[in-house]
Amino acid sequence: MQETPRTPLDTGREDLQTRPRVTVHFAVTLDGKVSTPGYTPARFTSADDKKRLLQVRSENDAVMVAKGTLVTDRMSLGIPDRALRNERLHRGASEEPLRVIISASGDIRLDLPIFQYPGAPIVLYTTSKIAGPNRTELEAKAAIYETGKEQVDLLHVMSHLFSHYQVRAVVCEGGPTLVRSLAEVDLIDRIVLTVAAKFFGGRLAPTLTGLPGDFLPASRHFKLVNNEIGANEFYLTYEHEACTRRIRL
Ligand SMILES: NC(=O)c1ccc[n+]([C@@H]2O[C@H](COP(=O)([O-])OP(=O)(O)OC[C@H]3O[C@@H](n4cnc5c(N)ncnc54)[C@H](OP(=O)(O)O)[C@@H]3O)[C@@H](O)[C@H]2O)c1
């Protein structure tokens, strides 16, 4: 397995004093798709890439997904590899990263794998739309915070994770709807991408920022800081240009 890209954390973004660094970790096809038109589970990269996913996850204080991905990919968000868990303990971190779910509706079933895997604490950020019975059921398994009316207020989520849970680095593993929301408020510091040598096609297959729609409030600029070749796939790491002290054009 190739070594996970490591680049020095630059403090070019001043709000990194009050919120965690946000990494987005995704696999994309050559035609820029992160899933098929049927939103099937994301299992189109190599076994090495699956190990890299866990490696990057283990380097973060928290791992975040939105409800669509949690349900489709049936994620537990844990670190099954004991060596990685031991490495975390060795450096004084918790055994596994905090597990964070984003869902405006809060309509999440308790029989999902995340609630069966006895790992790190689970935190759900939702909105005032969450139904009372859902909330009551989920409270047995997760800490629940309401922030926002229609959408979860991601700026508040980040500052809450920073101050309440001492999270300094969070990796978002999907999905595209959540990435689009993070990009809207310019909350992506780093992108770790696996490019698979495949085409999916399909107008209704999502890209990293979801289905084609409105432009972002402004384009977001990144700099390629690392590239590696794997088993018929590319591993790329990008950083927000502010983290690399570049001037916005
Ligand atoms: N290739 C990859 O690396 C990769 C990675 C991850 C996912 N995927 C794929 O992406 C597909 C899922 O896409 P998706 O767009 O449905 O996934 P998603 O972003 O995981 O889920 C969308 C749902 O998450 C909640 N959500 C997202 N952003 C929110 C925000 N800002 N505020 C409040 N709620 C928010 C909403 O849940 P509620 O409806 O409950 O309000 C929304 O309906 C699957 O096929 C999955 O396999 C691929």
The ligand as an SDF file (V2000), in Angstrom:
LIG
                    3D

 48 52  0  0  0  0  0  0  0  0999 V2000
  -17.4240    7.9610   -4.4310 N   0  0  0  0  0  0  0  0  0  0  0  0
  -17.3530    8.2650   -3.1630 C   0  0  0  0  0  0  0  0  0  0  0  0
  -16.2710    8.3790   -2.5860 O   0  0  0  0  0  0  0  0  0  0  0  0
  -18.6310    8.4820   -2.3900 C   0  0  0  0  0  0  0  0  0  0  0  0
  -18.5630    8.9770   -1.0820 C   0  0  0  0  0  0  0  0  0  0  0  0
  -19.7600    9.1760   -0.3900 C   0  0  0  0  0  0  0  0  0  0  0  0
  -20.9660    8.9010   -0.9990 C   0  0  0  0  0  0  0  0  0  0  0  0
  -20.9800    8.4300   -2.2670 N   0  0  0  0  0  0  0  0  0  0  0  0
  -22.2440    8.1000   -2.9290 C   0  0  0  0  0  0  0  0  0  0  0  0
  -23.0810    9.2300   -2.9640 O   0  0  0  0  0  0  0  0  0  0  0  0
  -24.4330    8.7660   -2.9990 C   0  0  0  0  0  0  0  0  0  0  0  0
  -25.2440    9.5090   -1.9500 C   0  0  0  0  0  0  0  0  0  0  0  0
  -25.3820   10.8450   -2.3340 O   0  0  0  0  0  0  0  0  0  0  0  0
  -26.3110   11.8780   -1.5430 P   0  0  0  0  0  0  0  0  0  0  0  0
  -26.1110   13.2220   -2.1610 O   0  0  0  0  0  0  0  0  0  0  0  0
  -27.6790   11.3390   -1.3940 O   0  0  0  0  0  0  0  0  0  0  0  0
  -25.6070   11.7710   -0.1410 O   0  0  0  0  0  0  0  0  0  0  0  0
  -25.4260   12.5720    1.1720 P   0  0  0  0  0  0  0  0  0  0  0  0
  -24.8560   13.9300    1.0070 O   0  0  0  0  0  0  0  0  0  0  0  0
  -24.6710   11.6090    1.9990 O   0  0  0  0  0  0  0  0  0  0  0  0
  -26.8970   12.6320    1.7700 O   0  0  0  0  0  0  0  0  0  0  0  0
  -27.8510   13.5850    1.4460 C   0  0  0  0  0  0  0  0  0  0  0  0
  -28.7120   13.7340    2.6710 C   0  0  0  0  0  0  0  0  0  0  0  0
  -27.8900   14.1070    3.7690 O   0  0  0  0  0  0  0  0  0  0  0  0
  -28.4480   15.1630    4.5070 C   0  0  0  0  0  0  0  0  0  0  0  0
  -27.6930   16.3870    4.2420 N   0  0  0  0  0  0  0  0  0  0  0  0
  -26.6620   16.6060    3.3850 C   0  0  0  0  0  0  0  0  0  0  0  0
  -26.2010   17.8610    3.5100 N   0  0  0  0  0  0  0  0  0  0  0  0
  -26.9550   18.4540    4.4570 C   0  0  0  0  0  0  0  0  0  0  0  0
  -26.9780   19.7370    5.0370 C   0  0  0  0  0  0  0  0  0  0  0  0
  -26.1210   20.7050    4.6930 N   0  0  0  0  0  0  0  0  0  0  0  0
  -27.9070   19.9890    6.0040 N   0  0  0  0  0  0  0  0  0  0  0  0
  -28.7660   19.0420    6.3810 C   0  0  0  0  0  0  0  0  0  0  0  0
  -28.8170   17.8010    5.8730 N   0  0  0  0  0  0  0  0  0  0  0  0
  -27.9040   17.5130    4.9200 C   0  0  0  0  0  0  0  0  0  0  0  0
  -29.8840   15.2440    4.0390 C   0  0  0  0  0  0  0  0  0  0  0  0
  -30.5400   14.2440    4.8170 O   0  0  0  0  0  0  0  0  0  0  0  0
  -32.0830   14.2980    5.2440 P   0  0  0  0  0  0  0  0  0  0  0  0
  -32.8380   13.9480    3.9950 O   0  0  0  0  0  0  0  0  0  0  0  0
  -32.2090   13.2780    6.3030 O   0  0  0  0  0  0  0  0  0  0  0  0
  -32.3730   15.6660    5.7210 O   0  0  0  0  0  0  0  0  0  0  0  0
  -29.7600   14.8390    2.5830 C   0  0  0  0  0  0  0  0  0  0  0  0
  -30.9640   14.3330    2.0370 O   0  0  0  0  0  0  0  0  0  0  0  0
  -24.4070    7.2720   -2.7490 C   0  0  0  0  0  0  0  0  0  0  0  0
  -24.5360    6.5990   -3.9630 O   0  0  0  0  0  0  0  0  0  0  0  0
  -23.0230    7.0620   -2.1790 C   0  0  0  0  0  0  0  0  0  0  0  0
  -22.5190    5.7750   -2.4340 O   0  0  0  0  0  0  0  0  0  0  0  0
  -19.8430    8.2250   -2.9820 C   0  0  0  0  0  0  0  0  0  0  0  0
  1  2  1  0
  2  3  2  0
  2  4  1  0
  4  5  1  0
  4 48  2  0
  5  6  2  0
  6  7  1  0
  7  8  2  0
  8  9  1  0
  8 48  1  0
  9 10  1  0
  9 46  1  0
 10 11  1  0
 11 12  1  0
 11 44  1  0
 12 13  1  0
 13 14  1  0
 14 15  2  0
 14 16  1  0
 14 17  1  0
 17 18  1  0
 18 19  2  0
 18 20  1  0
 18 21  1  0
 21 22  1  0
 22 23  1  0
 23 24  1  0
 23 42  1  0
 24 25  1  0
 25 26  1  0
 25 36  1  0
 26 27  1  0
 26 35  1  0
 27 28  2  0
 28 29  1  0
 29 30  1  0
 29 35  2  0
 30 31  1  0
 30 32  2  0
 32 33  1  0
 33 34  2  0
 34 35  1  0
 36 37  1  0
 36 42  1  0
 37 38  1  0
 38 39  2  0
 38 40  1  0
 38 41  1  0
 42 43  1  0
 44 45  1  0
 44 46  1  0
 46 47  1  0
M  CHG  2   8   1  16  -1
M  END
$$$$
